[in-house]
Amino acid sequence: MFERPIVMLDFETTGLSPDSGDRITEVAALRIADGRIVERYVSLVNCGVRVPSFITQLTGITQAMVDGAPPAAEVVPALIEFIGDDVLAAHNASFDEKFLKAEGALLGHGCRHGGLVCSLKLSRRVFPGLPSYKLGQLSRALGIVFKGNAHRAEADAEVAAQLLLHIGRHLGDAYGLAGVDPDLLVSLNRVAAAKVDAFMGVYAAGRRVPA
């Protein structure tokens, strides 16, 4: 399947932007290799902040759960080390990468992941015309079973990982690829949906991938 490991990341947070003071409350990072999830890092996170009531209603993560969790100073460095220099993926990846970089910066830890893949953008390009690309509705449309509770980090990361594997299998079958290089997915994120088939035709023919 994928020629090198990819780490699927999902955060639960107190809000939408670290620039507004929002922090992470839970993380799940699942390493994909050999066509399956082979390793995972999952933890609640105590950032010493208040969990808004609407976040508790959405995620089920309570103030008590966060207060009793390992501190960010422990979780974030371990997470960055877990990801290493593998390609990072997430559903709406700019959101999760933004929080990863912000939390790392607060502790003086830089990220070194080897590229970013957005499964939401990929899905729009590889499976155009679906009614929704929200993770739950998209997974149902593609026949991917959502295990666990939505809006919890591990369950969301699990279904996003299965989605990425589904995309990889589709690309392999549609274009005769023995394996899918994660760098191809990074490149596909930047290709307009109408140009994906032509792009993949060039790639599959063994030519240089257009910039």
C-alpha positions as CSV (number, residue, x, y, z in Angstrom):
1,M,0.0,0.0,0.0
2,F,1.9,3.1,1.2
3,E,5.6,2.9,0.5
4,R,6.5,4.6,3.7
5,P,4.7,5.1,7.0
6,I,2.1,7.9,7.4
7,V,0.9,9.1,10.8
8,M,-2.8,10.1,11.0
9,L,-3.4,12.8,13.7
10,D,-6.5,14.0,15.4
11,F,-6.8,16.6,18.2
12,E,-9.8,17.5,20.3
13,T,-9.4,21.1,21.5
14,T,-11.1,23.8,23.5
15,G,-11.9,25.8,20.4
16,L,-10.9,26.6,16.8
17,S,-7.6,28.6,17.1
18,P,-4.5,28.5,19.2
19,D,-4.0,32.2,18.3
20,S,-7.1,32.8,20.4
21,G,-5.7,30.9,23.3
22,D,-7.4,27.6,22.5
23,R,-5.6,24.4,23.6
24,I,-5.7,20.7,23.0
25,T,-7.6,18.4,25.3
26,E,-7.0,15.0,23.6
27,V,-4.7,13.6,20.9
28,A,-4.6,10.4,18.9
29,A,-1.8,9.6,16.4
30,L,-2.0,6.4,14.5
31,R,0.9,5.1,12.4
32,I,-0.1,3.5,9.1
33,A,2.3,1.0,7.5
34,D,1.9,-2.2,5.5
35,G,-1.7,-1.4,4.7
36,R,-2.8,-1.2,8.4
37,I,-2.5,0.7,11.6
38,V,0.6,-0.6,13.3
39,E,1.2,1.7,16.3
40,R,-0.7,4.4,18.1
41,Y,-0.2,7.2,20.7
42,V,-3.4,8.3,22.4
43,S,-3.8,10.5,25.5
44,L,-6.0,13.1,27.1
45,V,-4.0,16.3,27.8
46,N,-4.0,18.7,30.7
47,C,-3.1,22.2,29.4
48,G,-4.3,23.9,32.6
49,V,-7.3,25.5,30.9
50,R,-11.1,25.5,31.3
51,V,-13.0,23.1,29.0
52,P,-16.1,25.1,27.7
53,S,-19.4,23.4,28.3
54,F,-20.2,23.3,24.6
55,I,-17.0,21.3,24.1
56,T,-18.0,18.8,26.8
57,Q,-21.4,18.5,25.1
58,L,-19.8,17.9,21.7
59,T,-17.0,15.5,22.7
60,G,-17.9,14.1,26.1
61,I,-14.6,15.4,27.5
62,T,-15.1,16.9,30.9
63,Q,-13.1,19.2,33.0
64,A,-12.4,16.4,35.5
65,M,-11.1,14.2,32.7
66,V,-8.7,16.9,31.5
67,D,-7.6,17.9,35.1
68,G,-6.6,14.3,35.7
69,A,-4.7,13.8,32.5
70,P,-1.0,14.0,31.8
71,P,0.3,17.6,31.4
72,A,1.0,19.0,28.0
73,A,4.7,19.2,28.9
74,E,4.7,15.4,28.9
75,V,2.3,14.6,26.1
76,V,3.4,17.1,23.4
77,P,7.1,16.1,23.3
78,A,6.1,12.4,23.3
79,L,3.7,13.1,20.4
80,I,6.3,15.0,18.4
81,E,8.8,12.2,19.0
82,F,6.2,9.6,18.0
83,I,5.5,11.4,14.7
84,G,9.2,11.8,14.0
85,D,9.9,12.6,10.3
86,D,7.0,10.5,8.9
87,V,4.5,12.2,6.7
88,L,1.7,13.6,8.8
89,A,-2.0,13.3,7.8
90,A,-5.3,14.6,9.2
91,H,-8.8,15.3,8.1
92,N,-8.8,19.1,7.7
93,A,-5.0,18.8,8.2
94,S,-4.3,22.6,8.5
95,F,-6.3,22.6,11.7
96,D,-4.4,19.8,13.4
97,E,-1.0,20.9,12.2
98,K,-1.7,24.4,13.5
99,F,-2.3,23.1,17.0
100,L,0.6,20.7,16.8
101,K,3.0,23.5,15.9
102,A,1.5,25.9,18.5
103,E,1.7,23.4,21.3
104,G,5.2,22.5,20.4
105,A,6.3,26.1,20.2
106,L,5.0,26.7,23.7
107,L,7.5,24.1,24.9
108,G,10.3,24.9,22.6
109,H,9.8,21.8,20.5
110,G,9.9,22.1,16.7
111,C,8.0,19.6,14.5
112,R,9.9,17.6,11.9
113,H,7.2,15.7,10.0
114,G,8.0,15.0,6.4
115,G,5.1,16.6,4.7
116,L,1.4,17.1,5.3
117,V,-1.6,15.2,3.8
118,C,-5.2,16.3,4.2
119,S,-7.6,13.4,3.8
120,L,-10.5,15.9,3.4
121,K,-8.8,17.6,0.4
122,L,-7.8,14.3,-1.0
123,S,-11.3,12.9,-0.8
124,R,-12.7,15.9,-2.7
125,R,-10.2,15.3,-5.5
126,V,-10.3,11.5,-5.6
127,F,-14.1,11.1,-5.0
128,P,-15.7,14.3,-6.5
129,G,-19.4,14.9,-6.3
130,L,-20.2,13.4,-2.9
131,P,-22.8,15.3,-0.9
132,S,-20.5,15.9,2.1
133,Y,-16.9,15.5,3.0
134,K,-17.4,15.7,6.8
135,L,-15.7,12.7,8.2
136,G,-18.8,10.9,9.5
137,Q,-20.9,11.4,6.4
138,L,-18.0,10.7,4.1
139,S,-17.1,7.4,5.8
140,R,-20.7,6.2,5.6
141,A,-20.8,7.1,1.9
142,L,-17.7,5.0,1.3
143,G,-18.8,2.1,3.4
144,I,-16.2,2.7,6.2
145,V,-17.4,1.7,9.6
146,F,-17.1,4.4,12.3
147,K,-16.0,2.7,15.5
148,G,-16.3,4.5,18.8
149,N,-17.6,8.0,19.5
150,A,-17.4,10.8,17.0
151,H,-15.5,13.8,18.2
152,R,-13.1,11.7,20.3
153,A,-9.6,11.8,19.0
154,E,-8.9,8.0,18.7
155,A,-12.2,7.2,17.0
156,D,-11.9,10.1,14.5
157,A,-8.2,9.2,13.8
158,E,-9.2,5.6,13.3
159,V,-11.8,6.3,10.7
160,A,-9.6,9.0,9.0
161,A,-6.8,6.4,8.8
162,Q,-9.2,3.9,7.2
163,L,-10.3,6.6,4.8
164,L,-6.7,7.3,3.8
165,L,-6.1,3.5,3.2
166,H,-9.3,3.5,1.1
167,I,-7.9,6.3,-1.0
168,G,-4.6,4.5,-1.4
169,R,-6.3,1.3,-2.5
170,H,-8.4,3.3,-5.0
171,L,-5.4,5.1,-6.5
172,G,-3.5,1.8,-6.7
173,D,-6.4,0.0,-8.5
174,A,-7.4,2.9,-10.7
175,Y,-3.9,3.7,-12.0
176,G,-2.1,0.3,-11.7
177,L,0.2,1.3,-8.9
178,A,2.0,-1.4,-6.9
179,G,2.5,1.1,-4.1
180,V,1.6,4.6,-3.2
181,D,4.3,7.0,-2.2
182,P,3.1,9.4,0.6
183,D,4.7,12.2,-1.4
184,L,2.2,11.5,-4.1
185,L,-0.6,12.3,-1.7
186,V,1.1,15.5,-0.6
187,S,1.3,16.5,-4.3
188,L,-2.3,15.5,-5.0
189,N,-3.4,17.9,-2.2
190,R,-2.2,20.8,-4.5
191,V,-3.9,19.5,-7.7
192,A,-7.2,20.9,-8.8
193,A,-9.9,18.2,-8.8
194,A,-10.5,18.6,-12.6
195,K,-6.8,17.8,-13.3
196,V,-6.4,14.8,-11.0
197,D,-6.9,12.2,-13.7
198,A,-4.4,13.8,-16.0
199,F,-1.9,14.2,-13.2
200,M,-2.2,10.6,-12.2
201,G,-1.9,9.5,-15.8
202,V,1.5,11.2,-16.0
203,Y,2.6,9.9,-12.6
204,A,1.5,6.3,-13.4
205,A,3.4,6.4,-16.7
206,G,6.6,6.9,-14.7
207,R,7.2,10.5,-15.7
208,R,8.1,13.3,-13.3
209,V,5.2,14.6,-11.3
210,P,4.2,18.0,-12.5
211,A,4.8,20.8,-10.0
